[in-house]
Amino acid sequence: MATLKLRAVGNSVGLVLPKDILARMNLAEGDTVQVVESGDGLLLTTMPRETEAQLELGRELMRRYRETFAALAK
């Protein structure tokens, strides 16, 4: 268990994770994590790199074909 402090980052607030926690979670700067609200608080989980790549591909397709998806939704 670790006690962490929230810090100002520009106009936002961030949580700085110590190196040992980053190493245990196999995380590096720029990686994506998911925050899930649970009955006991918040759960921080990693997103597999394959899933992250698939989500980015989906976002790119949605941007590229936005008009087509909008027409299909009608």
C-alpha positions as CSV (number, residue, x, y, z in Angstrom):
1,M,0.0,0.0,0.0
2,A,1.2,3.5,-0.8
3,T,0.0,6.9,0.1
4,L,0.2,9.3,-2.9
5,K,-0.2,13.0,-3.2
6,L,-2.2,14.8,-5.9
7,R,-0.2,17.5,-7.7
8,A,-1.0,20.3,-10.0
9,V,-0.1,19.6,-13.7
10,G,-0.9,22.6,-15.8
11,N,-4.6,23.3,-15.4
12,S,-5.3,19.7,-14.2
13,V,-4.4,17.6,-11.2
14,G,-2.3,14.4,-11.5
15,L,-1.2,11.5,-9.4
16,V,2.5,10.7,-9.5
17,L,3.2,6.9,-9.2
18,P,6.5,5.9,-7.6
19,K,9.0,3.9,-9.7
20,D,8.5,0.7,-7.8
21,I,4.7,0.8,-8.5
22,L,5.3,1.5,-12.2
23,A,7.7,-1.4,-12.3
24,R,5.3,-3.8,-10.6
25,M,2.5,-2.8,-13.0
26,N,4.9,-2.8,-16.0
27,L,4.0,0.8,-16.8
28,A,5.9,3.6,-18.4
29,E,5.2,7.2,-19.3
30,G,2.5,7.4,-22.1
31,D,0.9,4.0,-21.2
32,T,-2.9,3.9,-20.7
33,V,-4.5,2.7,-17.5
34,Q,-8.1,2.3,-16.6
35,V,-9.7,3.6,-13.4
36,V,-12.7,1.6,-12.2
37,E,-14.9,2.7,-9.4
38,S,-15.5,-0.1,-6.9
39,G,-17.4,-0.4,-3.6
40,D,-14.1,0.2,-1.7
41,G,-12.8,3.0,-3.8
42,L,-11.0,3.2,-7.1
43,L,-9.2,0.3,-8.9
44,L,-6.3,1.2,-11.2
45,T,-5.7,-1.5,-13.9
46,T,-3.4,-1.7,-16.9
47,M,-4.8,-2.1,-20.4
48,P,-3.1,-4.7,-22.5
49,R,-1.1,-3.1,-25.3
50,E,-3.0,-5.2,-27.9
51,T,-6.3,-3.8,-26.6
52,E,-4.9,-0.3,-26.6
53,A,-3.8,-0.7,-30.2
54,Q,-7.3,-2.1,-31.2
55,L,-9.0,0.8,-29.6
56,E,-6.8,3.3,-31.4
57,L,-7.6,1.6,-34.7
58,G,-11.3,1.8,-33.9
59,R,-11.0,5.5,-33.1
60,E,-9.1,6.2,-36.3
61,L,-11.8,4.4,-38.4
62,M,-14.5,6.3,-36.6
63,R,-12.8,9.6,-37.4
64,R,-12.2,8.6,-41.0
65,Y,-15.7,7.4,-41.7
66,R,-17.6,9.8,-39.3
67,E,-20.0,10.9,-42.1
68,T,-20.7,7.3,-43.1
69,F,-21.5,6.2,-39.6
70,A,-23.7,9.3,-39.1
71,A,-25.7,8.4,-42.2
72,L,-26.0,4.8,-41.2
73,A,-27.3,5.9,-37.7
74,K,-30.2,7.7,-39.3
